[in-house]
Amino acid sequence: MTEQAGISIQQIVEKVWLSIAERRLRPGVQLKEGQMAAIFDVSRARIRQALAALEREGLVTIIPNRGAFVCQPTVDEARDVFTIRRSVESRVVARIGASVTKADLARLRSHVAQERTANANDATTDIIKLSGGFHLLLAEISGSDFLFGMMRDLISRTSLITAVYRNTARFNCGPDEHAEIVDAIAAVPSVAQRGLATETDPLALSAPPPNAATDGGSLALDAGKLDQLEEFARSLTRRRIFGLLDLNLRGSGLFGGMKLDARLREHIDGMRFEDLPKPFVCVATEIRTGHEIWLSSGSLVTAMRASYALPGVFEPVTCNGRVLVDGALVNPVPVSACRAHEQQLVVAVNLHYDLFGRAAVIKHDAGELAPEKFARGEAERQPTDMRLGITGVMVEAFNIIQDRISRSRLAGDPPDMSLQPKLSHIGLTEFHRADEAIRIGYQTTMAQIGEVTRLQSVLA
């Protein structure tokens, strides 16, 4: 069969999405590959790709040996999705309010005018696309690719939810509400933020209680620097990473860390723990004694440098008479630090969850070593793809230590909940893959957001 050149996978996805939003495809309906291939005049392989894309957007469930079905979100799932969308949209508008231009406002008002035209003409397809498009336009103007991707995912899910539960003829929020948001952005950004929270969260939930934090991402959020951290991480390439490493062959680490120190100071120079709105702890290890050190007062730059000083890779940090290195050496997932700050709910992020096979005990035969072969340089050589340099050996050793200690510490003091992104394919030094890591982290959190909400409700 010859496929239509103009029918792409994305076009198939959009047509199915519109059919769901318009209630022509009801939740639970099976999407049969053969029928869809005939309707779109394409191969089954292309239909399977489109169904896989719809599953990633949360619109379709694929059950092995049974087929693909339109999702049937529960009321609890609907609450979770709208709760997350409220937070994301509030963040989008907060970013816009700091840098909105007249050109941005003109784009928004032009979009609202298109919505009014579609409503006047009763153009259902255009109404649905433009309604979601307004929120995507807000995310685009915010300048964050990450927020834009999150909004695209959330709009798909909320469209399905409104199609299932809304019992009025109106499909989505309309141009009147959007016009009010645009006016609020132009006048007082914080008013717009509250308006979006109301519009996108008809099933309101209470905010989580403040928690003690023990990682750099939480510090960036507390210090209002999360956007800069994200932008910096996504901009990293192999070449840029190398440019940030100052080789130091005479010190206690391969790299001095002063270039990274300078980047830190660009954003948080002069900031102290006491300046943060929430409790924050940096965990370090005293290299001479092996003591676990909790840094919770004083200079943030010093504490952050100590907490990422990977032994042998970065120079240790001398702090008030103690020589400190990375805290992951003794406590990779510091649940105990949060418990000590009297937090009722501790959610941990375990980055070593899918490093399988590192705890095995293997019986192995020790072959004879021939000293004369070493002298002639004829010793057994490893295949090229198995060779490790000095840094590689240190990093792999550190991974093994972290994995073993994580298992032991989490068994003795487990968190109330663990988020376990599958990151084993991303190396410890592959910072240039930040975009991929952020996406996996978001997907992992979204998959568990129902459980997070349930834990919050228990403590409310």
C-alpha positions as CSV (number, residue, x, y, z in Angstrom):
1,M,0.0,0.0,0.0
2,T,1.3,3.4,-0.9
3,E,1.0,5.9,2.0
4,Q,-0.3,9.4,1.6
5,A,2.8,11.7,1.6
6,G,0.9,14.4,3.5
7,I,-0.2,12.3,6.5
8,S,2.5,12.4,9.1
9,I,2.6,10.6,12.5
10,Q,2.0,14.0,14.2
11,Q,-1.1,14.7,12.0
12,I,-2.5,11.4,13.0
13,V,-1.9,12.1,16.7
14,E,-3.6,15.5,16.4
15,K,-6.6,14.1,14.6
16,V,-7.1,11.4,17.3
17,W,-6.5,14.1,20.0
18,L,-9.3,16.3,18.5
19,S,-11.6,13.3,18.3
20,I,-11.1,12.6,22.0
21,A,-11.6,16.3,22.9
22,E,-14.7,16.6,20.8
23,R,-16.1,13.4,22.5
24,R,-16.3,11.5,19.2
25,L,-13.9,9.0,20.8
26,R,-15.0,8.1,24.3
27,P,-12.8,6.8,27.1
28,G,-12.3,3.1,27.0
29,V,-12.9,2.8,23.2
30,Q,-10.4,0.5,21.5
31,L,-8.4,2.1,18.7
32,K,-7.9,-0.8,16.2
33,E,-4.8,-0.6,14.0
34,G,-6.5,-2.1,10.9
35,Q,-9.4,0.4,11.0
36,M,-7.1,3.4,11.6
37,A,-4.7,2.3,8.8
38,A,-7.7,2.2,6.4
39,I,-9.0,5.6,7.6
40,F,-5.7,7.4,7.2
41,D,-4.5,5.3,4.3
42,V,-1.2,4.5,5.9
43,S,0.6,1.4,7.0
44,R,0.0,-0.3,10.4
45,A,3.6,0.5,11.3
46,R,2.8,4.2,11.1
47,I,-0.4,3.7,13.1
48,R,1.6,1.9,15.8
49,Q,4.1,4.9,16.0
50,A,1.2,7.3,16.4
51,L,-0.4,5.2,19.1
52,A,2.9,5.1,21.0
53,A,3.1,8.9,20.8
54,L,-0.5,9.1,22.1
55,E,0.4,6.8,25.0
56,R,3.4,9.1,25.9
57,E,1.0,12.0,26.0
58,G,-1.3,10.2,28.4
59,L,-4.2,9.9,26.0
60,V,-4.0,6.2,25.1
61,T,-3.3,3.0,27.1
62,I,-1.6,0.1,25.2
63,I,-2.3,-3.3,26.7
64,P,-0.1,-6.1,25.4
65,N,-2.0,-8.7,23.4
66,R,-5.2,-6.6,23.6
67,G,-4.5,-3.4,21.8
68,A,-4.8,0.4,22.3
69,F,-7.6,2.0,24.3
70,V,-8.6,5.7,25.0
71,C,-7.5,6.4,28.6
72,Q,-10.1,6.5,31.4
73,P,-8.8,8.9,34.0
74,T,-10.1,8.6,37.5
75,V,-11.3,11.5,39.7
76,D,-8.1,11.2,41.8
77,E,-6.0,11.3,38.6
78,A,-7.9,14.4,37.4
79,R,-7.2,16.1,40.7
80,D,-3.5,15.3,40.4
81,V,-3.2,16.6,36.9
82,F,-5.0,19.9,37.6
83,T,-2.9,20.4,40.7
84,I,0.3,20.1,38.7
85,R,-1.0,22.3,35.9
86,R,-1.9,25.0,38.4
87,S,1.7,25.0,39.7
88,V,3.2,25.0,36.2
89,E,1.0,27.7,34.9
90,S,1.7,29.9,37.9
91,R,5.5,29.4,37.3
92,V,5.0,30.3,33.6
93,V,3.2,33.6,34.4
94,A,5.8,34.4,37.1
95,R,8.5,34.2,34.5
96,I,6.5,36.2,31.9
97,G,5.8,39.0,34.5
98,A,9.5,39.7,34.9
99,S,10.2,40.2,31.2
100,V,7.0,40.7,29.2
101,T,7.2,43.0,26.3
102,K,4.7,44.9,24.2
103,A,5.3,42.5,21.4
104,D,4.5,39.6,23.7
105,L,1.2,41.2,24.8
106,A,0.3,41.9,21.1
107,R,0.8,38.2,20.3
108,L,-1.4,37.2,23.2
109,R,-4.2,39.6,22.3
110,S,-4.1,38.5,18.7
111,H,-4.5,34.9,19.8
112,V,-7.5,35.9,22.0
113,A,-9.0,37.6,18.9
114,Q,-8.7,34.4,16.9
115,E,-10.4,32.5,19.8
116,R,-13.4,35.0,19.6
117,T,-13.7,34.5,15.9
118,A,-13.7,30.7,16.3
119,N,-16.4,30.9,19.0
120,A,-18.5,33.3,16.9
121,N,-18.3,30.8,14.0
122,D,-18.9,27.8,16.3
123,A,-15.8,26.2,14.8
124,T,-15.4,23.4,17.3
125,T,-12.0,22.1,16.1
126,D,-10.5,25.6,16.1
127,I,-12.0,26.4,19.5
128,I,-10.3,23.4,21.1
129,K,-6.9,24.0,19.4
130,L,-6.9,27.7,20.1
131,S,-7.9,27.3,23.7
132,G,-4.9,25.0,24.5
133,G,-2.8,27.0,22.1
134,F,-3.2,30.1,24.4
135,H,-1.6,28.3,27.3
136,L,1.2,26.9,25.1
137,L,1.8,30.5,23.8
138,L,2.2,31.6,27.4
139,A,4.8,28.9,28.0
140,E,6.6,29.8,24.8
141,I,6.8,33.5,25.8
142,S,8.2,32.4,29.2
143,G,11.3,31.4,27.4
144,S,11.6,27.9,29.0
145,D,11.7,24.9,26.7
146,F,11.2,22.7,29.8
147,L,8.0,24.5,30.9
148,F,6.7,24.4,27.3
149,G,7.2,20.7,27.1
150,M,5.4,20.2,30.5
151,M,2.5,22.4,29.3
152,R,2.1,20.4,26.1
153,D,1.9,17.2,28.1
154,L,-0.5,18.7,30.7
155,I,-2.8,20.2,28.1
156,S,-3.3,16.9,26.4
157,R,-4.1,15.2,29.7
158,T,-6.5,18.0,30.9
159,S,-8.3,18.0,27.5
160,L,-9.0,14.3,28.0
161,I,-10.2,14.9,31.6
162,T,-12.6,17.7,30.6
163,A,-13.9,15.6,27.8
164,V,-14.7,12.9,30.3
165,Y,-16.1,14.9,33.2
166,R,-17.3,18.3,32.0
167,N,-21.1,18.0,31.4
168,T,-21.6,21.4,29.6
169,A,-21.4,22.2,25.9
170,R,-18.4,24.3,26.5
171,F,-15.1,22.5,25.8
172,N,-12.4,24.6,27.6
173,C,-11.7,27.9,29.1
174,G,-12.7,30.6,26.7
175,P,-11.5,33.9,25.2
176,D,-13.1,36.0,28.0
177,E,-11.0,34.4,30.7
178,H,-7.9,34.5,28.5
179,A,-8.4,38.2,27.8
180,E,-8.6,38.9,31.6
181,I,-5.3,37.0,32.1
182,V,-3.6,39.1,29.4
183,D,-4.9,42.3,30.9
184,A,-3.7,41.1,34.3
185,I,-0.2,40.3,33.0
186,A,0.0,43.8,31.5
187,A,-1.1,45.4,34.8
188,V,-0.1,43.3,37.8
189,P,1.7,39.9,37.1
190,S,0.8,38.5,40.5
191,V,-2.9,38.9,39.7
192,A,-2.5,36.9,36.5
193,Q,-0.8,34.2,38.5
194,R,-3.8,33.9,40.8
195,G,-6.1,33.9,37.8
196,L,-4.4,31.0,36.2
197,A,-4.4,29.0,39.4
198,T,-8.2,29.4,39.6
199,E,-8.8,28.7,35.9
200,T,-6.7,25.5,35.7
201,D,-7.5,24.0,39.1
202,P,-11.2,23.5,39.8
203,L,-10.3,20.7,42.2
204,A,-8.0,22.6,44.5
205,L,-5.5,20.9,46.8
206,S,-3.5,22.3,49.7
207,A,0.2,23.1,49.1
208,P,2.8,20.8,50.6
209,P,4.4,21.7,53.9
210,P,7.9,23.2,53.8
211,N,10.6,20.5,53.9
212,A,14.2,20.4,54.7
213,A,16.3,20.1,51.5
214,T,19.6,18.4,50.9
215,D,20.5,18.9,47.3
216,G,21.6,21.6,44.9
217,G,18.4,21.6,42.9
218,S,16.5,22.4,46.1
219,L,19.0,25.2,46.9
220,A,18.4,26.7,43.4
221,L,14.7,26.6,44.0
222,D,14.9,28.2,47.5
223,A,17.3,30.8,46.3
224,G,15.2,31.7,43.3
225,K,17.9,30.5,40.9
226,L,16.2,27.4,39.4
227,D,15.7,29.0,36.0
228,Q,19.4,30.0,35.8
229,L,20.5,26.5,36.9
230,E,18.2,24.9,34.2
231,E,19.4,27.2,31.5
232,F,23.1,26.6,32.4
233,A,22.6,22.8,32.6
234,R,20.9,22.6,29.2
235,S,23.6,24.7,27.6
236,L,26.4,22.4,28.5
237,T,28.3,20.5,25.8
238,R,31.3,18.3,26.0
239,R,33.5,21.2,25.0
240,R,31.9,23.6,27.5
241,I,32.3,21.1,30.3
242,F,36.0,20.7,29.5
243,G,36.4,24.5,29.6
244,L,35.0,24.5,33.2
245,L,37.7,22.1,34.4
246,D,41.0,23.6,35.5
247,L,43.6,20.8,35.4
248,N,45.7,20.6,38.5
249,L,48.3,17.8,38.5
250,R,50.1,19.0,41.7
251,G,47.0,19.1,44.0
252,S,44.8,16.6,45.8
253,G,42.5,16.3,42.8
254,L,42.7,16.3,39.0
255,F,40.8,19.6,38.9
256,G,41.0,22.6,41.1
257,G,37.4,23.6,40.8
258,M,38.0,27.3,40.8
259,K,36.2,27.8,37.4
260,L,33.1,26.1,38.8
261,D,33.5,28.2,41.9
262,A,33.5,31.3,39.8
263,R,30.2,30.2,38.1
264,L,28.7,29.5,41.5
265,R,29.6,33.0,42.7
266,E,28.0,34.6,39.7
267,H,24.6,33.5,41.2
268,I,24.9,33.0,44.9
269,D,28.0,34.9,46.0
270,G,27.5,36.3,49.5
271,M,24.4,34.2,50.2
272,R,24.2,32.3,53.4
273,F,22.1,29.5,54.7
274,E,20.3,31.9,57.0
275,D,19.1,33.9,53.9
276,L,17.1,30.9,52.5
277,P,13.3,30.7,53.1
278,K,13.5,27.0,54.0
279,P,15.9,24.8,55.9
280,F,18.8,23.5,53.7
281,V,21.6,21.1,54.4
282,C,24.7,20.2,52.5
283,V,26.2,16.8,53.3
284,A,30.0,16.4,53.1
285,T,32.6,13.9,54.3
286,E,35.6,14.8,56.4
287,I,38.3,13.0,54.5
288,R,40.7,12.5,57.4
289,T,38.2,10.9,59.8
290,G,35.3,9.7,57.7
291,H,32.8,11.7,59.7
292,E,29.6,12.8,58.0
293,I,29.4,16.6,58.1
294,W,26.1,18.5,57.9
295,L,26.6,22.1,56.7
296,S,23.6,24.2,57.6
297,S,25.0,27.6,58.3
298,G,27.5,30.0,56.8
299,S,28.5,30.4,53.2
300,L,26.5,28.6,50.5
301,V,29.4,28.7,48.0
302,T,31.7,26.9,50.4
303,A,29.1,24.3,51.3
304,M,28.2,23.6,47.7
305,R,31.8,23.2,46.7
306,A,32.4,20.7,49.5
307,S,29.3,18.7,48.7
308,Y,30.4,18.1,45.1
309,A,34.1,17.6,45.7
310,L,34.4,14.1,44.2
311,P,37.5,12.5,45.8
312,G,40.4,12.4,43.4
313,V,38.5,14.4,40.8
314,F,38.1,17.8,42.5
315,E,40.3,19.4,45.1
316,P,38.9,18.9,48.7
317,V,37.6,22.0,50.4
318,T,39.1,23.2,53.7
319,C,36.4,24.6,55.9
320,N,37.1,25.7,59.5
321,G,39.9,23.3,59.9
322,R,38.2,20.3,58.3
323,V,39.1,18.9,54.9
324,L,35.8,18.1,53.2
325,V,34.8,16.0,50.1
326,D,31.5,14.8,48.5
327,G,29.0,13.7,51.2
328,A,27.8,10.9,48.9
329,L,30.8,9.0,50.1
330,V,29.1,8.3,53.4
331,N,25.4,9.2,52.8
332,P,24.3,9.2,49.2
333,V,20.6,9.6,50.0
334,P,20.5,11.7,53.2
335,V,17.1,10.8,54.6
336,S,18.6,11.2,58.1
337,A,19.3,14.9,57.5
338,C,15.6,15.5,56.8
339,R,14.5,13.5,59.8
340,A,16.8,15.5,62.0
341,H,14.9,18.7,60.9
342,E,11.7,17.1,62.2
343,Q,10.1,16.7,58.8
344,Q,6.9,14.5,58.9
345,L,7.2,13.6,55.2
346,V,10.5,12.7,53.4
347,V,10.5,12.2,49.7
348,A,13.9,10.9,48.5
349,V,15.4,10.9,45.0
350,N,17.5,7.8,44.4
351,L,19.7,8.2,41.3
352,H,21.2,4.7,41.6
353,Y,18.0,2.7,41.5
354,D,18.6,0.9,38.3
355,L,22.3,0.1,38.6
356,F,21.5,-3.6,38.6
357,G,24.0,-6.3,39.3
358,R,26.5,-4.4,41.5
359,A,25.7,-6.3,44.6
360,A,26.5,-9.8,43.3
361,V,29.1,-12.2,44.7
362,I,30.9,-14.0,41.9
363,K,33.4,-16.9,42.1
364,H,36.2,-16.4,39.7
365,D,39.4,-18.2,38.8
366,A,42.7,-16.2,39.3
367,G,45.0,-17.0,36.5
368,E,48.8,-16.8,36.8
369,L,50.6,-13.5,36.2
370,A,53.9,-13.7,34.3
371,P,56.3,-11.0,35.6
372,E,58.5,-11.4,32.5
373,K,55.6,-10.5,30.3
374,F,55.1,-7.2,32.3
375,A,58.8,-6.4,31.7
376,R,58.4,-6.9,28.0
377,G,55.1,-5.1,27.9
378,E,53.3,-8.3,26.8
379,A,50.8,-8.5,29.7
380,E,47.2,-9.4,29.0
381,R,45.5,-6.3,27.5
382,Q,41.9,-5.3,27.9
383,P,39.7,-4.7,24.8
384,T,39.6,-1.0,23.8
385,D,36.0,-0.6,24.8
386,M,36.7,-2.0,28.3
387,R,39.7,0.2,29.1
388,L,39.3,2.8,31.9
389,G,41.5,5.8,32.4
390,I,42.4,7.2,35.8
391,T,39.2,9.3,36.1
392,G,37.1,6.4,34.8
393,V,38.5,4.1,37.5
394,M,37.8,6.7,40.2
395,V,34.2,7.4,39.0
396,E,33.3,3.7,38.7
397,A,34.7,3.0,42.2
398,F,32.7,5.9,43.5
399,N,29.5,4.5,41.9
400,I,30.1,1.2,43.5
401,I,30.6,2.8,46.9
402,Q,27.5,4.9,46.5
403,D,25.4,2.0,45.5
404,R,26.5,-0.2,48.4
405,I,26.1,2.5,51.0
406,S,22.7,3.6,49.5
407,R,21.3,0.1,49.9
408,S,22.5,-0.1,53.6
409,R,21.4,3.4,54.6
410,L,17.9,3.2,52.9
411,A,17.3,-0.2,54.5
412,G,18.0,1.2,58.0
413,D,16.2,4.6,57.5
414,P,13.8,4.5,54.5
415,P,12.1,7.6,53.3
416,D,8.3,7.8,53.2
417,M,8.5,7.7,49.4
418,S,11.3,7.3,46.8
419,L,11.4,8.8,43.3
420,Q,13.6,6.5,41.3
421,P,14.5,7.9,37.8
422,K,16.1,5.4,35.6
423,L,19.5,7.0,34.8
424,S,21.9,4.2,34.6
425,H,22.6,4.9,30.9
426,I,23.8,8.5,31.8
427,G,27.3,8.6,33.2
428,L,28.3,10.5,36.4
429,T,30.3,13.0,34.3
430,E,27.9,13.3,31.3
431,F,26.6,16.7,32.3
432,H,25.9,17.5,28.6
433,R,22.9,15.1,28.8
434,A,21.1,17.4,31.2
435,D,18.1,17.8,28.9
436,E,17.5,14.1,28.9
437,A,18.0,13.8,32.6
438,I,15.6,16.6,33.3
439,R,13.0,15.0,31.1
440,I,13.3,11.6,32.8
441,G,13.1,13.2,36.2
442,Y,9.8,15.0,35.2
443,Q,8.3,11.8,33.8
444,T,9.2,9.9,36.9
445,T,7.7,12.5,39.1
446,M,4.5,12.7,37.0
447,A,4.1,8.9,37.3
448,Q,4.2,9.1,41.1
449,I,2.3,12.4,41.6
450,G,-0.8,10.6,42.8
451,E,1.1,9.0,45.6
452,V,2.7,12.4,46.5
453,T,-0.7,13.9,46.7
454,R,-2.0,11.1,48.8
455,L,0.8,11.4,51.3
456,Q,0.2,15.2,51.6
457,S,-3.5,14.6,52.3
458,V,-2.6,12.1,55.1
459,L,-0.5,14.8,56.8
460,A,-3.0,17.7,56.1
